[in-house]
């Protein structure tokens, strides 16, 4: 996410417009915007929804390159079912091309409408897993005031696990305010509008977080976000930003840290499920 923000910062510089600022034609929804079912119990009682980051992939982002272990389909369902719960694990995919042509607001709206259509029981509780730019995308989805089904999603949301998403936020509002719209080309105006939308979504998400009291944890690199985060909701991982959502297996030290938080989430937010307790290491 830092690379994306730096790229936007470098581009948001005043320049002489080279062409009239005609409104762009709204493109059709591409096949690249899709929610994939990675695992599902026949009678699910929890939706766990993953969102990859910029230039990510709905399965490869979460797959260890050496062991080919995708924890969303192995470790996560095993842990969840050990509590007596019956998970459905979904992963949202979007592409760099979609980001450029559609914009994050359209992607968030499409994500929301598709998700609502896949939830015949709108009260089924949700656990979100967002990596990198998946964080701002989730902020945007939850902040879509007035959108059909958004209130049900907000109520159903019980916990959010952010990976590589700083609690201090992306600084989108400050970035937008630091850029002068006058003299921008049509392309740069569109880019600035994107940043403004991300900033407003970030602000609205913070309001919703205070109102709803969602359980939130931030998984960060060892030195990332130092001095800006309170330690009670931060877990430091040994892996770098792009690798922090890839676990070799059950003995992976970072997975053990994530597992401990998941145990806490399942107990505090979702109950024990069918009277079973979570299996802990002694």
N, C-alpha and C positions, 0 to 999 in steps of 0.2 A: 504494500500500500504506500510505503514511503516513496518508492520509485514513481508511482503514478502521480502522487502529489507533487513531487519535484518536477515531473514532466509538465503538469498543468501550470505550475509556478513559472517555468521558463517560457511557456507559450503565452501567458496572460500579460503581454506587454503591448502598450499602445502602438498602433501602426495605422498608416493611411489605408482607408478602404479601397480595395482594388476592383470591387464590383458592387452593384446595388444590393441592399440587404433584403432580398425577396424572402418571404416565408417559405421554408422548405416543405416539400410534399411529404405528408405523413406516410412512411413506408408500412407495408404489411408485416404482420408478425412472422418472423422466420422460424423454421423448425428448430433452430438452435436454442430457443427458449422452451425448456421442457423440465418437468419434474419426473425423476426416475425413481421407481421403487426398487431399492436394493435388498430389502428383507421385509417380510410381512408374516406375522402370525395369522392363522385363519380368523381369529377374533381379536384384533388389536385393541388395546385400551390406552396406548400412548403413541403419539406421533413424534418421532425424532427426525428433525429436518436439518440437513447440512447445506451450507452455501459456501462454495469455493471463492477464491479471490480473483483479482484481475489476471487474465491469461491462464486461469486454472482450468481444471477438468473435474467433472462430477464424480469420477472414480479415481483417476490417476493422482489427483491432489492428495488423496487420503491413502495411497498405496505405497508401501515401503519398497524402494527400488531393488533391494537385494532379496528379501524374503517374499516379495510380491504379496505381502499381507495387507489386505484392506480392512482396517479395524472396524469400519462401519458395518461390514458383513460378517465379521468373526468375533472379535473381542467384545464389541458393544452389545450385540444381541445376546451373547452368552451371559454377560454381566446383568443385563436387564431381565432376562428370563429367570436368572437365579434369585431374583427378588419376588418371583411370582407374577410379574407383569408380562404383558403380551405386546411387544413393540411392533410398530411399522416404521421402517427407516427409509426416509426419502432423501434425495439429493437433487438440488436445482442446478441446471446447467444454463450458462449463457456464454457468449463468445465475445472476443475483442471486437469483431465486426459488428455485432449487435450493439455493443456499448457505443461505438462510434456513430452508427447510423440511427439508432433509436433513442439513445439517451437513457440514463439511469431511471428517471421517473417513469418512462414507458415500461422498462423492464420490471420495475417494482410493481406496477399496476398489473402487468400480465402475470407475474408471479402470484400475486394475491388472488386474482380471479381464478387462475388454474387451481391453486391450492384450495380455495373455497369449494370448487366443484368436486374435488376429490375427498371432501370430508362430509359424508352424509350425516354424521353425528357431529355437529359443530361444537359440542361440549367436550369432545375428547381432548385431554390435556396435551400440550406441546412442549417439547424441549428443543431449543434451537442450538445449532453448532455452526458458528460463523467464523471463517478464516479470512484475515486480511480485508480486502475490499468487500467481502461478504458482510462485514459489519455495517458499513455505511448503507449497503443495499438493504439490509434488514431494518436499519433505522428508517429508511425511506418507506418500506412496506408498512411498518407499524404506524407511521405518521400520516398515512393517507386518509385523513379525516373525510367522512362522508362516503367513502368507497363501500360498495356492497360487501358485506361480510367482515369488514375490518374490525368491528367491535367484537364479534365472536372470536376472531383470532387473538385479539388483545386479552380477552377474558380467559381463553384457553391456554395462553402462554403462561407457563409456570416458572421456567428457568431459561437462561441464555448463557452459553459458554462462548466467549470470544477468544479467538486465537490470533495473536499478533494485531490486536485492535486496542489501541491505547485508550484508557478511560478518559483521558483529557480530550479525546476527540480528534478529528482530522484537521481542525482549524480551517474548515471550508469557509466559514463566514468571514474570518479575517482575511483569507486569501482573496475572496470576492471584493471586499471593501478596499483592498490594497490595489486593485486593478481599476484603471479608468476605462469606462465604456466608450467615452468619446474618442473618435478616431479609430476604433476597432474595425477590422474587417468583419464580414458576415460570419465567417468561420469562428473568429474570436468571440463575437457576440454570443454565438451558440455555446461556445465553451464556457464563457462567463456565466451564462444562464444555468448551465449544468452545475457549476460550483455554487451558485446562489441557492439552487434547489437542495443540494447536499447540505449546505449550511442550515437552511430552515428545517430540514428533516432532522438534523442533529439536535437542534434546539427543541423541536417537538418531542423527539424521543426522550430527552432528559425530563421533560414535563411528565410524559407518560410513565417513565420509570418511577418518579416520585409518587405519582398517583396510584400506580398498580402494585408497587413494592415487589417487582419481579426479583427472583433469586438470580444474581449475576456473578460470574467469575471471569477474570481476565488471565489468560495464559500468555506470558511474555518471555522474550529472551532474557537472559540473566541481567543485562544492563539496560534493557529497554524501559523507557518511562520512569527512570529513577527520579525520585523527588516529586513526582506528580501523582502517585498512586498510594492509597493507603494499603497496608500489607494484608488486611483481613480479607480482601477480595481479590488478591493477586497471587498467582502461582508461577514461579520462575521455572522455565524449562531449559534443558541443556542444549537443545537443538536450535539451529538458526531459523529465521523467519519462515522460509519456504519449506523446511523439513519438519516443523513442529507439529504437524498433523499427520505424520507418518511414523508408525510404530512397528518395529521388527516382530514383536510377539509379546507374550505375557510377561517376559522378563525384562522388557525394555523399561529403563528407569523412568523415562518421561511418561510412558503409558501408566506406570504405577502411580505417578502423581495425578494424572488425569483420572484414573480409576478411583482414587480416593475421593476426588471431588464428585464424580458421578455417584458414588455410594451415598455421599451426603445429599446430593440432589434427589436421588430416588427415595431416600428416607424422609427428607423434610418436605418435599414438594409433591410427591406422588404416592406416599404411603408405602406399606410393605407388600401389598398385593397378595391376595389369597392367603394371608396369614404367614407368609414366609419371610424370613430375615435375610439380610444380605450377608454373603459369605465373606469374611474378612481374613486377611493373613495375620497370624499371631506374631 
